[in-house]
Amino acid sequence: MYRLAALPPRLLKRLVGLLIVVIGLATPTSMWAEVLRIVIDERVDVLEGRAFGGVGVYEKIVGRVFFVFDPANPMNARIVDLDKAPRNADGLVEVWANFVVLQPKDPSRSARTALLEVSNRGGKASLSYFNGARGSRNPELEEHFGDGLLMRHGLTVIWVGWQHDVPDQEHILKSHLPVATEGADAIRGLVRSDWTVDRATNTLGLGHRTQIAYPVADTGHADNVLTVRDGRMAPRRVIPKLDWSFARLENDRVVFDSTSIYMERGFEAGKIYEMVYVAEEPTVVGLGLAIIRDMMSYAKYGEDRLFPVDRGIAIGISQTGRFLRHFVYQGFNTDERNRKVFDGLMVHTAGAGRGSFNHRFAQPSRDAHPYSAFFYPTDIFPFTSRTQTDPETGDIDGLFAHQHNDAHLPRIFYTNTGYEYWGRAASLIHTTVDGRDLELHPNERVYHLASGQHGVGRFPPPDNSRLPNTNAYRGNPLHFQYTIRSLLVQMMDWAWDVSSPPPSMYPKVAAGTLVPVEQVEFPELAGLAFPKVAHDAYRAYYGPRWQQGIIDIQPPQLGKRFPVMVPQVDRLGNERGGVPSVEILAPLATYAPWNLRTGFPGGTDALTNFTGTYIPLAKTEEERRSSGDPRPSIEALYRDKDDYLRAAEEAARSLVERGLLLDEHVDAVVARAEAHWDWVMSRE
């Protein structure tokens, strides 16, 4: 009989993987919590066995995970249409998803803590955000692991597919969910798609961005209605059905397509189009919430688990930050066996939103921004963890109001940039529905990443991003990710009850740092218009069955707006009341988290989605005076480059002392500041 140790390493790894697969197939469901089995497709050492500090070698596990869900379990009662999904011989609903795990190869060196990233539209962002790495769907090269922060802290990093409608592409994370039916009959309902058309075209896909759409069920149905309007709140005009069809242009031929619409005369740039149509066979989308719940539960509690941990932290960015707010709101942090799932959540750039994660014909990719994806169930009451009463509707609710077990509430960091205050109604997470400050729950911290845009912009800014007749650039390069990395370490300590994190830092009404748009004291800069409005959240009525997760009214009927406010600014125009970066403490520019749609074919007075504005200071007092710039010049703030670099390092050290920057990143932050100085001082 051959000894396994005598086999070649590559063959040995394959045999071990096959053994694990066989064990998983033979193991009873009860031994795997709610994970039925795991199939391993690849198990390799990261970077061919390179050690990450004292933690040593990491391994990557790639495979498929199979789940079962019991429709009768009360922890699954909120999953819309789960009772209408097909069941196996045991009366359970089966689903599967692909997954990737990175973990220390030596379990004794593990931090016994998982970082589960809820994947944004099938991607992987954790290594970019926390390691400063180059993003990749398939991390395998040295540049994909950056400085190894996650690895050096011994974290187990987990990704699992939860979203069903992402495109079928290699290394995309995806779930495979069942369709709900009424016995032998298909379920039908209304689906809505909308588009902000910035470039004329003949064809529009019904899916959001690149997501897979629900096909139209009956092309001739009277409820299929296409409208056009000139702005977000402008009246809709119905486009006659003879003018458009469910089709696309292919090789100069018009061909039928159940997931696209075609118009011969074209869809006009600068307009907003909206399609309401009848679809059938809704996916049980809410199972995505249960997948995230049970993947983490398996890692914490499953017997013979492949990636064992004792604590779990989730990170959600933008779409999936909203997902985590929805996850908590609907009580998913308690698993089917009444056990706590996540110990901590990092909810990043979600604003005040939740989303289309658990209703009939839900489209999880749909969001809400100032000039796209309008009036989906994203920015809807409740917004705060604390329970409130909406005086307009009489609704009483809060994000923490529906827990199965209050002891299972996770600790939560809400991190929002300035963009989320302007473009995602973020003020609503810490104010009352009548616009007053609201006391936070002990389990949450709110950190406003002052003056940042939704994602870090390019630096130096491209020449073609300069706005006409201004000293401003479209795109804001303020680098808030160093703060996020420090907060992850703080969350790890909080999850283990080692220490409490820094106090919340966000603008407040009482302090005068959170104000209506018209009260922002932004400096008047030549050629640069200031926004007149921020993104509004509206009370919306989706029909009488909305509480059961069914939308009957498309588009929804809108009620009164909620009071949205934004941060006040300092004399340079940089935001107050939040977590400052070195760029704010030792400034060379104004970092505005907003940007107007100047130069677009429509909505030029609206905000550009996701994007901020970067306005360097004048280099000298002479330059400042000649341009009429009311902000101080660089010459007035610093004697020379060395003086500036001393200010930058002092600012960085002050952030380290407050737990808002890791000491290991000080040199990188100061080097970035130096590059910023060199670029600003060399520009014409």
TIDODREN-17079 format. One record per residue: residue in one letter; x, y, z of N, C-alpha, C in turn. Coordinates in steps of 0.05 Angstrom, whole numbers, plus 5000, padded with zeros to 4 digits. Example, Ala and Ser with C-alpha at 12.3 -4.5 7.8 and 13.67 -1.06 7.14 Angstrom:
<recs>
a526448865156524649105156526449345156
s525749555142527349795143525850015157
</recs>
This chain:
<recs>
m501749765000500050005000501850255000
y501250444982502850684980502250875004
r504351005014503951215034503351475020
l501251635029500551885017502952075016
a504552075037506752265038508852215017
a508851975005510851914984509952004956
l507452104954506452184928507352464922
p507552534896508252804888506253004900
p507253244908505453444922502953514907
r503053554880500653624865498553404866
l499453154863497652924864496552884892
l498252934912497352914940495053104945
k495353354936493253554940490653474927
r490853354903488453274889487053044904
l488652854915487452634929486152724955
v487552904969486353014994483753154988
g483653314966481153454959478953254953
l479553034938477552834932476552704957
l478352644976477452525001475552705016
i476152965016474353155030471653165017
v471653154990469153154976467452914983
v468752674983467352434990466252445019
i467852545037466952575065464552755066
g464652975051462453165051459953035040
l460152875019457852745007456652545026
a458352415042457352205060456452305087
t457052555093456352655120453452735122
p452052655143449252735146448953035148
t446653135139446153415140446453525168
s445653385188445653485216448453545225
m450453425213453253475222454453715209
w453053825189454154055174452454305179
a451154325202449254545206447354555183
e447054785169445254795146446854785120
v449354715121450954655097450654355092
l449654285069449154005062451853865056
r453353995038455953885031457654095018
i460254045017462154225003463654064983
v463954164959465554044938467954224933
i470354124935472754274931473754234902
d474054454888475154454861478154514860
e479154664880481954734881482754794910
r485154694917486254754944489254784940
v490255034942493055084937494155274957
d496855274960498155474977498255744962
v497755954977497856224966500756304960
l501156414937503856504928505956294932
e505156044925506955814926508355784954
g506755844975507755795002509256025015
r508956265004510356495017509056545044
a510756605064509756655091508856945094
f506756975109505757245116506357295146
g508757405151509557465178509557215195
g508757255221508657035239506356845235
v504456915218502156735212502956515193
g504956575177505956365159504456345133
v504256105122503156045096500056055097
y498956165075496056165071495355965049
e492955855051491955685030489355795019
k488855734993486355824980484755574974
i482155584982480255364976478155474958
v477755344935475755434916473855194912
g471155254913469355034909466455124907
r464754924913461854974913460654884940
v458755034950457554964975454554924971
f453454714982450654644978449154675005
f446954815004445454875028442654745026
v441454705050438654635051437354825071
f434854905065433355085082430554965087
d429754985112427254885121425155105120
p423155095103421055295102419455315128
a419455105143417855105168419455235192
n422055275188423655385210422955685213
p422355775237421556055241423756255233
m426256165233428356355225428356405195
n426856245180426656275151423956405143
a422356475163419556565157419456815140
r421556985142421557235127422557215098
i423356975090424356945062421856925044
v421457135028419057155012418956924991
d416756784990416156564971417756314976
l419056294999420456035005418555805006
d416155855015414055645017413155554989
k413855704969413055644941415355524925
a417655474938419955364924419755064923
p420954934903420954634902422554524925
r421754284934423054164957424153884950
n426053794966427153524962425453324977
a426353074978424752864991424452915021
d426153075033425953135061424353385067
g423153505046421553745049423253995052
l425753985044427554215046428154335019
v428854585019429554724994432554724991
e433554634968436454614963437354844945
v439654954951440955154933443955104935
w445455224915448355204917449555464907
a452055494914453555734907456555664905
n458055824890460955784891462155954913
f464555884921465856024944468856014940
v470156204954473056214956473756284985
v475756144996476656195023479656215024
l480656415038483556435044483856395074
q485556215083485956175111488856085117
p489756135142492456045149492555735147
k494655645135494955355132495355215158
d496655345177497055245204494855345222
p492855185229490655285245491455415271
s493655325282494555435308495355725306
r495855825281496656105277494356285268
s492056165266489756315257488756495280
a487556725272486356905292483556805300
r482756585288480056465294477856665288
t478356845270476457055262476057055232
a473557045223473057065194472357345186
l473257425163472257665150470757555125
l468157565127466457475104465657725089
e466657745064465857965047463257885032
v461158045036458758005020459358134992
s459657964973460658044947458858244932
n460058464923458558664908458458574879
r456058474870455658394843457658184833
g458358004851460057774844462957814846
g463858054855466758114856467958064883
k470558134885472058104910473558374914
a473058504936474258764941475958774966
s475858574983477158595009480158625007
l481458484989484358504986485158774977
s483458904960484059174951483659374974
y481459354988480859545010482759525033
f483359275041484859245066487859185062
n488559065040491359015034492659215015
g490959395004492059574985492959434959
a491659214953492559054930491159134905
r492159034882490759074857488458874856
g486058974850483758804850483858584830
s482658354838482558124820480257944828
r478957824808476957624814478157364822
n480657324815482057074821484757134833
p484857214859487457294871489457054872
e491657094857493656884857496456994854
l496757254845499357374842500057544866
e502657614868503557774891502158034892
e501658164869500358424869497458404878
h496258164878493458134887493258124917
f495558104931495558084960496658324974
g497658514959498558774970500558734993
d500058895015501858875038501058655057
g499058495050498358265066497158315093
l495858555097494858625123492958405134
l491058315118489158115128490557865136
m492557785120493957535126495657565150
r497057785153498757825176497257835202
h494657895201492957885224491557615228
g492157435210491157155214488257125208
l487057305193484157285187483557065166
t481356935169480256755149478356925132
v478956945106477457105088475556925072
i472956995072470956825059469356985039
w469056875015467256974995465356754987
v462756814984460856614975458756754958
g457956624936455956744919453256754933
w451956984932449257014943447357124923
q448357274903446657404883446157224859
h443657184851442956994830443257094802
d443157364798442857474771445357594760
v447657544773450157644762450757484737
p452257594718452857454693454557204697
d454257014680455756764681458556814670
q460456894687463156944679465056804698
e467456744688469456604704470156764728
h470356624751471156734777469156924789
i466756944777464657104789463256944810
l462657064833461256924854458256934849
k456856704851454056694842452656484858
s450056534863448356334875446456214854
h445455974859443655834841441155784858
l439055944854436755954871434255844856
p432355734870429955624858427955844850
v426055764833423855934824421355864840
a419856064848417356014862415055974842
t413255784849410855734833408455694851
e406155714839403555654853402755384843
g403855174855403254904846404454864818
a402754794799403754754772403555014756
d402555224768402255484754404555674759
a405355824738407456024741406256274755
i407856394771407156644784407956874766
r406157064762406757304746406657554764
g408057764755408058014769409358234753
l409258474763410358704749413358734756
v414958794736417758854739418259124726
r420059284738420659544727423659574722
s424259704699427059764692427060064685
d429360194691429560474682432460534674
w432760744658435360814646435661114645
t437961214653438761484646440461474621
v439461564599440861534574442661774569
d445261724571447261944566448361934538
r447761724523448661704495446461564479
a445661674457443461574441444061284434
t441961114434442260834427439560734417
n439560494404437060374395436060154413
t437860044430437159814446437859864476
l436059784493436559794522435959524534
g437759414551437359164564435659204589
l433859014595432059044618433559004645
g435858874645437258834670438859084678
h439359104705440859324715443859284709
r445059474697447959444689448259194673
t449959004682450358764667448858524679
q446958574697445658354710443558224692
i442957974697441057814681438257894688
a436657974668433958074673431857854674
y429657914687427257744684426157784656
p425657574640424557614613421657694614
v420657824594417857894592416357634588
a414057614601412457364599410457374576
d409457614570407357644549407857914535
t408957904511409758154498407458324491
g405058214489402758374482401058464506
h401958414530400358474554399958774556
a397458854565396759134567398359284589
d399459134608401059254630403959314622
n404759234598407459304589407459594579
v408659774594408560054588411360184589
l412060324567414560474566413960774567
t415460914584415161204587417761334584
v417661604580420061764579419562024595
r421662134607421362384621423962544619
d423762804626426062974622427763004647
g426862904670428362914694427262734715
r428662714737427862524758424962554767
m424162804772421462854781419562964760
a420462964735418863064713416562874706
p414362964694412162794687412962584666
r411862344668412362134649410462164625
r411562104601409962094577410061814565
v407761694560407661424550408461424520
i410261234514411161194486409360984473
p407961044451406160854439407560584433
k405960374436407160104433408060044405
l406960184385407760144358410660254353
d411660414372414260544368416560374379
w415960164394418060004406417259704407
s419259534413418659254414420659114433
f420058874442421958714457423858584437
a426158714433427958624412430658764416
r432558684400435158824400436258824371
l438258984367439459004341441858814340
e441958634321444058444319444958414290
n447458494284448458494256446558644237
d445758884247444059054231441258934226
r440558734241437858614239436458634266
v433858684266432358694291431358414297
v432258304320431458034328430058044355
f428157864359426657854384428557804407
d428057934429429557894454427757954477
s427257754494425357784516426557944539
t429058024537430358174559431458444549
s430558534526431358794515429058934502
i429259204500427359354484428859504462
y427459534440428659654416426759874406
m427860094397426360314385427860404360
e426560394337427860464312428960744312
r427360934322428261214321430361274343
g430661084361432761104381431761224407
f433161154428432761274454434561514457
e433361744463434662004461436462054485
a438862154479440662234501439462454517
g439962444544438962654561436162594573
k434962364565432362294575432562054595
i430362034611430161804629427861624618
y428461374612426361184602425760984625
e423260904625422360714646420560504633
m421060254638419560034627418259874650
v415659854650414159674668413059454651
y413559194659412658974643411958734660
v410558544649409658304663411758084659
a412657984681414557754681413357524696
e414657294694413657054709416056904720
e415456704737417556544750419556704766
p418556824788420456974805422356794820
t424856874821426856744837426456804866
v427056604884426756644913429256794922
v429357054917431757214920432657234949
g430757234968431457254996433257035007
l433456814991435356605000438256695000
g438756914986441557024987442257115015
l440357225030440757305058441357055075
a439956835070440356595085442956455078
i443856485053446456375046448656505062
i448656775064450656905079450556825109
r448156815119447756725147448956455152
d448256265135449055985140451855925133
m453056075114455956035109457556115133
m456756345146458156425170457656235193
s455156145195454455955217456055695214
y456355605189457955365185460855395194
a462055625187464855675195465055685226
k463055785239463155815268462355555283
y460455415273459255195288459254925275
g459754905249459554655235461554455245
e460754205247462653995254464353925229
d466853865234468753805212468854025191
r468554275200468554505182471354535170
l471354625145473954645131475354905138
f473955105148475255355155474055455181
p474955325203473755385229474655655241
v472655795253473156045266471356055291
d471956245308470256295332468856555331
r469756745315468457005312468057055282
g466057215276465557285248464957585244
i466257705225465857985217465057985188
a462958135181462258165153462958445143
i463758455119464358715106462458735081
g461058955079459359005055459959285045
i460459305019461259565007459059654987
s457959884992455960004974453559824972
q453059684950450759504948450559314971
t452859194979452758995000452859105028
g453659365030453159505055450159525060
r448759595039445759605041444659325047
f445859115035445058845041445358785070
l447558865083447858815112445858965129
r445159205121442959345135440359195133
h439859085109437458925105437558665122
f439958545122440458295137439758325166
v440658545178440058595206437158655210
y436058825192433258905195431358665195
q431958465179430158235177430858005195
g432658055214433157865235434857625227
f436557655207438157425197440657375213
n441157525234443657465250443157255271
t440957115269440456875285440056645265
d441456425269441256215249438956025256
e438555815240436355635243436355485270
r438655485283438855345310439055545333
n438155795327438056005347440856065358
r442856095340445556165348446256435334
k447956585348448856835337450656785313
v450256945292451856905267454257095267
f453857345260456157535259456557675286
d459057715293459657865317460058165310
g460758225286461158495277460558525248
l459558765241458958835213460359105206
m461659115183462759355173461159435148
v459359635152457459725132458659975119
h459759945095461260155083459760275059
t459560535058458360695036455560605028
a453960525048451260445043449260675044
g450160905056448261115061445961025079
a443561115073441261035090439660805078
g440760675058439260485043439260195053
r437260055043437159765044436959675014
g435059515007434959454979433059224971
s433359144945431558944933432758664938
f432858584963434258334970432358114979
n429658174982427857974992424958044986
h424358074961421558104953421057964927
r418657924919417957784894418957944870
f420257824852421457944829423558164836
a424958114858427058304867429358294847
q430558534845433058564828435158674847
p436858504858438758594879440658804871
s441258834845443159034836441959314837
r439359334836438059604835438759764860
d439560014856440360174879438760444878
a439960654886438660914885440861124886
h441061284866442961504865441561754854
p442961984856441562224847440462224819
y441862074801440862084773440961804760
s440261604775439861334764438361164783
a437060954773435660754789433760894809
f431560974798429661144813427460994827
f427161044853424760964869424460664872
y426660514872426460234880426360224911
p425560004923425359994952428059994966
t429460214964432160244974432160444998
d431560694992431560895013428760915025
i428060715041425360705053425560675083
f423560775097423460755126423360465134
p424760385156426260555175429160575166
f430460785176433260845169435160795193
t434160825217435860815241435560555256
s437560485271437460245288435360285310
r435260525321433260585341430460595328
t428460495342425760505332424660785333
q423360865311422161125309419261095299
t417761315302415061335291415161535269
d414161455245413861655223411261795226
p411262055233408662185237406962215212
e408162185189406562205164404961955159
t405961725166404661475160403661325185
g404861395208404261245232405860995235
d407660935216409260695218411260715242
i411560495257413460485279415460255273
d418060325270419860125261422760215266
g424660025265427460085267429059845257
l431559875250433159655239433559435260
f433459495285433859295306431159195317
a428959255305426359205317425358915312
h426758765295425658495287427658275293
q429158295315431058095321429657855334
h430557615328429557375341430657355369
n433057475373434357465399436057715402
d435357895420436858145422439758105430
a440357875442443157815449444857765424
h443557725402444957665377445557905360
l444958145370445558385355448558405352
p449558455327452458485323453358765330
r455958805334457059075335457359165306
i456659425301456559525274458159785271
f459759795250460960045240459560135215
y458460375216457360495191459360705182
t460660655159462560855148461460965122
n461061225121460061355097461961585090
t462461625065463961855055461962095053
g463062325046461362555041459462505019
y460262334999458362284977455762164987
e455961985006453461855016451562055029
y452662265041450962475052449562625029
w450962675008449862824985448262644966
g449262394962448062224941446661984951
r446761924978445461684988443961735015
a443261995020441562065043442661965070
a445261955074446461835097445761965123
s444962225123444262355148441962215162
l440262065147437961935159438661705177
i441161615177441861395195442361485224
h442661755228443061845255441362095261
t439262135246437362345253434462235253
t432762385266429962305267428662375240
v426262275236424862325210423862615209
d424162765231423563055229426063225231
g428463095228430863255224432363325249
r432163165271433663225296435763005300
d437863065316439762855323438462635338
l439362385334438262155348440562005361
e440161925386442261785401442761515388
l445261445384445961185372445560965392
h445260725381445160475398447960405407
p448260295431450960225441452460035422
n451059875406452359685388453259805362
e452960065358453760175333455660415336
r457360455316458960695313458460795285
v458461065282458061195257460561365251
y461861315229464261465221463861585194
h463861855194463662005169466462055158
l467061945135469661975123469662235107
a470362455122469762725112470962785085
s469262895068469962995041470662775020
g470362525027470962315007468662274988
q469362164965467262074946466861774950
h464961664935464061384939466361184938
g468161224920470561064918472861244913
v475261174921477561354918478061404888
g478161664881478661744853481661724846
r482161744820484861724809486561964817
f489061904823491062114827493662054814
p494862244799493762504794491262484776
p489562694777487162674760487862694731
p486462544714486962554685486462834674
d487962914654487663174642484763224632
n483563014621480863044610478663054631
s479363034657477363064678477063344688
r478763524677478563804686475963934675
l474564064693471964184685472564444670
p471064504649471564744632471465004648
n473365174643473365444655473565444685
t474765234696475165224725477865114732
n478465124758480864994768480164724781
a477964614773476864374786476964134768
y476963894781477063644766474763464775
r473563324756471463134762472862884773
g472362814797473662584811475162684835
n474862544857475962634883477862414893
p480562474895482462264902482962234932
l481362354950481862324978481862034986
h484061944999484461655003483561575031
f481061505034479961425060480461135067
q481560975049481760695055483760635077
y485660815082487460775105485860775131
t483760945133482060945156480560685159
i479560585137478060335137479760105147
r482260105140484059885149484459895179
s484760135190485060165219482460075233
l480260155221477660085234477159775234
l478259635214477959345214479359235239
v481759325245483259235269481659305294
q480459535294478859615317476359435320
m475159355297472859175298473658905308
m475958805300476958545310477058545341
d478158765352478458775381475658805394
w473858955381471158985392469658725391
a469958575369468558315367469458115388
w471958135397472957955417472858075445
d471558315447471258445473473958515486
v475958565468478658645478478658945485
s477459105468477359395473475059515457
s474259765464472259905450473560075428
p472160115406473260275384473060575390
p474260735373474061025376471161115376
p470461325390467661425390466861495362
s464161495358463061575332463961855325
m464361905299465062175289463362225265
y461362395268459662465246458362735252
p457462875231456363145234453663135249
k453163345265450663355280449263625277
v446663605279444963845277445664035300
a445763935324446264105347448964245347
a450964125334453564245332453864425308
g451864445292451964615268453664495246
t454364245248455964115227454263945208
l451663925213449763795195447563985189
v447264065163445564285156444064225130
p441864365125440564355098442564455077
v442164365052443964435030444364735028
e442164885030442265175026443865315048
q444565185069446165305091449065235090
v449965075070452765015068454365255059
e456465325073458065565068460465505051
f459865395027462065325009463165574996
p465865594993467065834981466165864952
e465866114944465166164916467666154899
l467665964881469965914863469165964834
a470966094820470366174792469565934775
g467265964762466465764743465265504755
l465265484781464365234794461665284808
a459565154797456865184809456664994833
f455165084853454664924877451864794875
p451664544884449064404881446764544896
k444464524885442064644898440564434915
v440964174908439563964923441363724927
a440763564947442063304951440063094943
h440962844942439162614936436962594957
d434462584949432262564967431162284970
a430362214994428961964999425962035003
y424261874991421361924991419861695005
r417761765018415861565026414561455001
a414461194999413461064974411460854980
y409460824963407360624967407560424943
y408160174950408559964930406159784927
g403959854941401559694939400759554965
p398359444966397359334991398759085001
r400258944983401658694991404658734996
w405458984998408359035001409458905027
q407858905049408858785074409258485071
q408058365051408458085045410658045024
g411958265016414058244996413158234967
i410858344962409758344934409158624926
i410258704903409758974892407558964872
d405459114876403159134858403059394843
i404459594852404359864839407159934829
q407359954803409860034790409360254769
p410760474771412560554793410960624818
p412260634841410760674866409660964867
q407660994884406461254889408161394910
l409161634904410961774922409461954941
g410261964966409262144986411262364992
k411262465017412962685024415862585026
r417662775021420562725024421362715054
f423462555059424662565086426762785086
p427262905109429163135111432063035109
v433363085087436063005082437863245086
m440063205102441963425107444763335100
v446563525098449363475090451263605109
p453863525108455763645127456463935120
q456864095141457864365137460864355130
v461964565119464764565110466364785125
d468964755122470764955133471365175112
r473265355117473765575099474865485072
l475965235071476965135045474764995030
g472564925043470464775031470564485037
n472364395055472564125064470664075087
e469663825089467463775108468463755137
r466663845154467063835183465463615195
g466163555221464463375236464963085232
g466963005217467462725212470262635218
v471062415207473762315210475562455189
p477462615198479162755178481362575168
s482162615144484562485133486862675134
v489262585127491562765125491062975104
e489562905083488963105062487263335073
i485763295094484163505106485763655127
l487263505143488763625165491163785155
a492363705133494563845120493863895091
p492064085086490764105060492464235038
l492064135014493164254990490864304970
a488464234978486164254959483564244974
t481464294960478764254969477763994957
y476663824975475663564966472563574970
a471163624949468263624950467163344944
p465363244959464262974954462062974933
w461363204922459363224902460463324875
n458963274854459763374827457263404811
l456963624797454663674780455063544752
r452863474739452963344713453563554691
t455463724695456163914675457263774650
g456263844627457163724602455563474594
f453763374611452063154603449763254586
p448463074571446263174554443663234569
g443463154595441063214610441663224640
g439863344655440263344684442763494693
t443463704680446063844686446063974713
d443764014725443664124752443463914773
a443563654765443463434784446263344790
l446463174810449063074819449962834801
t452562824796453762594782453862364802
n452962124793453061894811455861824819
f456261764844458661654856461061854858
t460862084845463262244839463362504855
g465862584862466362834876467963024858
t468963234870470463444856472963514871
y475163554856477763614868478663884858
i479164074877479864344870482464424884
p484764404871487364484884487364774893
l488764824914489165104923491065254904
a490865514903492865674888495565634901
k497665634885500365594895501365834911
t500766074900501766314912499466514918
e500066714935498066924940497467084915
e499467124899498967274874497067124856
e497466864853495666694837492866694849
r492766684876490166674889488566934883
r489967164886488567414882487667454853
s489367374835488767414807486367244798
s485967024811483666854804481166904821
g481467074841479267134859478566904877
d480466734883479966494900479866584929
p477666534944477566624972479066434991
r479966214981481366024999484266105002
p485566035024488366105027490065955007
s492266075000494165944981495965754996
i497265584981499265394993501565555005
e502365764992504465945002503766055030
a501166115034500366235060500166025082
l499865765074499565555094502165425102
y504165415084506665275090508965435080
r511165425095513665575087514865455062
d514965185061516165045039515264755040
k516364585023515564305022516164165048
d518464215060519164085085517164155107
d516364405107514364485127511764335122
y510964305097508564155091508763865100
l511063735094511363455101511363415131
r512463615146512263595175509363605184
a507863785172504963805178503463545172
a504163425149502863175141503562945160
e506062935169506862715187505562765215
e505463015224504163065249501162995248
a499963045225497162975222496762675223
a498562535209498462235209498862125237
r500762235252501262135279498862185297
s497462415293495162475309492962275304
l492662185279490661985272491361715284
v493861645285494761395298493961395327
e494361615341493761635369490761605374
r489161675355486261655358485061395347
g486761215339485860955329484660965301
l485361175286484161215259486161175237
l488561095243490661025224492560835237
l493360625223495360445233498160555231
d499760515251502460615252504060525227
e503560285218505060175195504360325169
h502260485169501560625144502360915144
v503661015165504461295166506261365143
d508361205138510261265117508861275090
a506961085085505561085059503761335056
v502561415078500761655077502461905072
v504761925085506462155081507662155052
a508361925042509361905015507261994995
r504761915000502562004983502262304984
a502562425008502362715012504562854996
e506962734996509262854982508662854952
a507562624942506962614913504862824906
h503062864925500963064920502163344918
w503963404937505363664936506863704909
d508363504901509863524876508063574852
w505863434851504063474828502763744828
v501763834852500364094853502364314846
m504764304857506664524853507864524825
s507564304810508664294783506664354761
r504064364769502064404748501864694740
e501164734715500965004703498365134711
</recs>
